[in-house]
Amino acid sequence: MKWNSILYDKSQSFVSEYGSDLISLIPKDKKQCILDLGCGTGDLTQKLSEISENVIGIDGSKDM
């Protein structure tokens, strides 16, 4: 499936908002490694990078 990342951010931003509350449960430790699988356009990955220096975001779609 081919994704349009710009359209996704405009019309599907609610998807990453579902996970926003969970970020507060992650310990603030700059040395931990966090893997964000299915990161889409990286909204939550960006927020996770404020918690840790080692964040990797991977999505199945290269367009995302």
Residue, then its C-alpha position, 0 to 999 in steps of 0.5 A: m500500500k502506498w501512503n501519502s504522509i502529508l495527507y496522513d498528518k492532516s487527516q489522521s493526526f488523531v492516531s498518534e494522539y491515542g498514544s500521547d498519554l502513554i509517554s508519561l508512563i515511560p521513565k525519563d532516562k536519557k540512556q534507555c533505548i526506545l523502539d517505536l514500531g509502526c511510527g508512521t510519520g514520527d509524531l510520537t517518535q519525536k516526543l520520545s526523543e525528548i525522553s531518551e537520546n536513543v530512539i529508533g522509529i521504524d514503519g513498514s511504509k517507506d513513504m511514512 
